[in-house]
Amino acid sequence: MPRKTKDGQPFDQQKYVNNWAKQNMKSVSAQYKAEFVTEYKEALKKLGLKNSDMIRTMMQEIIAKAKEIEE
């Protein structure tokens, strides 16, 4: 049986997920020369790492350094 909203309309899971992402998520992007990106991706693969994990780690390190300066 399909789920219904409080007003009796069918629940749209995809709409809910998209709305949540719009309110709670942001993206970070950058462009670099093709050779550099290719070398980076190959290095990630060799090391068994994910690009998103590396970006998160770098961002967390920068946030921590900034907090140290504030203290």
Secondary structure, DSSP 8 states (H G I E B T S, - for coil): ---B-TTS-B--HHHHHHHHHHHH---------HHHHHHHHHHHHHHT--HHHHHHHHHHHHHHHHHHHH-
